[in-house]
Amino acid sequence: MRLFIATTLITAATAFSPISNTPLRSPQSPSTTSLDASKCGTYDFDIIIVGCGVGGHGAALHSRAQELTTAIFSANDVGGTCVNRGCVPSKALLAASGRVREMQAEAHLSEFGITVEGEVKFDREGVAAHAKQLANKVKGNLEGSLVALGVDIVDGRGVLTGKPNEVRDESSGKVYTAKDIILAPGSIPFVPPGVVVDEKTVYTSDGALKLEHVPEWVAIIGSGYIGLEFSDVYTALGSEVTFIEALPNIMPTFDREIAKQAERLLIRERAIDYRTGVFASKVTPGIPGVKPVTIEMIDANTKEHVETLEVDAAMVATGRVPNTANMGLEDTGIETQRGFIAVDGKMQVLSKHEDGTVVPNVYCIGDANGKMMLAHAASAQGISAIENICGRSHEVNHDAIPAACFTHPEIAMVGPTEEQCIEKAEKEGWTLGKSQGSFRANSKALAELEGNGMAKVLYNKETGKVVAVHIIGIHAADLIQECANAVAAGATVQEV
């Protein structure tokens, strides 16, 4: 299985560029890609990647496809956040809880002529084990693909030494050298001031994914992708949910029309309420079954106290921050902004965000550069960085990278929101067009008794080119890939 996955990934990476490309130096045979063998050159490696999440993994595979000797610092966390504490285990929880929701929907099933006898039950520990097992399996597959392709995995955390071309293993102190260095340290959950996290009754997504208990009433601070997905899990398993959102609208990062549909389908019809325009200024952990979690809220504008909630648990889903602290950036002349590393379109690191200069032979991909905090975006950036290292100029079109929220029903999008498109059209001098359809007109959706939903295509009226697509409805996350291809190819709305 691992070799199959490795072959598939390397084929995809090779397909990114011509097979006849020239590596930076004479390639080593597959049997001489270890550290000792690669010392025949000026550096220990052609490429060192700091961080072994999805972005670092993608960069490593593409590096080996170009026959570049490659090392990757994993910090004992192969797969990173996505595989171990993010996308992968959360999808397992959503899949399991989604089955519970479906089987408990008696009225929905009866329309199919299906009756479920008796009470539908779930084993919390079994659901949690499914998520953990899936994460471990995917992690093993990723590690196996790296080993199979001759990537050297360094277990320690990599930090810059302040000298060009050097990375130090924080654990052993050993220094490794490479012609080019790619920083891919990822991100960690952001915990606002005043919030005390014990990962038992007050927890981030890291703790929530363990599903150590299903609270009767849980407050979710933040209503973005992460918060919305966990509300789907919790309500399916029987919890009541209260969203606490600092901005004026619930789901503030979503297209507003889609957000209104999502509010109707994912919030109003469920045991969910919300507060908007308020900060959770102080959150105090409780004791399960003994003492509640206390949440003090203040008005986002006046900062005056407005309400205190006592709930069984609180999940902090207020976004993520770069995991860039203490990795030697300052010693290398790299200034960060709120932890984010500035890069140009080729993923080359800049010395600072305003009027920065290129730091030679250092690249940064993924969450740490803040361009698009999605795992598959990090992977695309990793491939792009390798392309640029190999002398083939390349820039990622982030507007063509799709995103999805795996709720029931799903939400998916590629390109800017309609509000952003309106601004973009006015600024650039073109007219925005919009084509919209309901899932009620889709026979497949009706066959599934899932007519709730919509899709809209935003396009440039003068050229016909598709600018963005937003979907809410069954299988939205599957449908969006074709739309992303259309945006990437510059297809017109007539062609689509």
Disulfide bonds with the S-S distance in Angstrom:
none
